[in-house]
Amino acid sequence: MAEPMYQTLLLFGAPGAGKGTQGKILGQIPGFFHLSCGEMFRSLDIHSELGQIFYEYSSRGELVPDDVTVKMWAENIRAQTILSLYKPHDDLLILDGIPRNVEQAKLMEKYIKVLGIVHLVCRDKEAMVKRLRRRALKENRVDDAKEEVIRNRWRVYEQDTEPVLNHYRSDLIHEVDAVGSPASVLQHVLEVVVPIQDTHFNNPIDGSETGPVKA
Ligand code: ADP
């Protein structure tokens, strides 16, 4: 049997833009399932082979190789469905931190159907760097502890991740201002996300907008 296509919303934005914060909140709402690729990596046993690979790359602010990343992601999401933590028919999948480059976007095409992309936009790079340093102190993260690693993460974002936006149809992309309190950013994120969730709800098979209209 062919693998099912997971109807998906992508949270997109530079390091520090607040994807994780927004994703976590959305994940609390029934009908959404949030999966953060960075969190998936961080939860690995550091002594495992994959954990060591993750440490090696993330401590330099670099991306883990694409094949390893997408394979791990696909196995993880499958496991979540087997455990019924994620129910593809009921839940809209919210991905944050993946795909992180065009190659990953291509590798993931056989698994996901992207219904929309929320692009959290922040043009003030220095504000983002400050946010990341504060978070590093609070959460004990090796990748953001050093300013030079943060700057490298930004370089990787601009070089490899931003082009992912061109991979998708422009009408799928919704820009949301990332500056402001989590609640006010959430308000704008919900304006985008709620209609997309309705689309999924009305047609969980292929996500097209022509599905039956709710009574
Ligand atoms: P951010 O703070 O930018 O959201 P993440 O928590 O998503 O950072 O990721 C932390 C680290 O995990 C990255 O620097 C990278 O090494 C690794 N990582 C996360 N997602 C991916 C991915 N999709 N592809 C490759 N590496 C990833």
Residues whose N, C-alpha, C, O or C-beta is under 5 A from the ligand:
A	BS01	ADP	P15 G16 C37 G38 E39 F41 Y57 S58 G61 E62 L63 V64 T69 G97 I98 P99 R100 D143
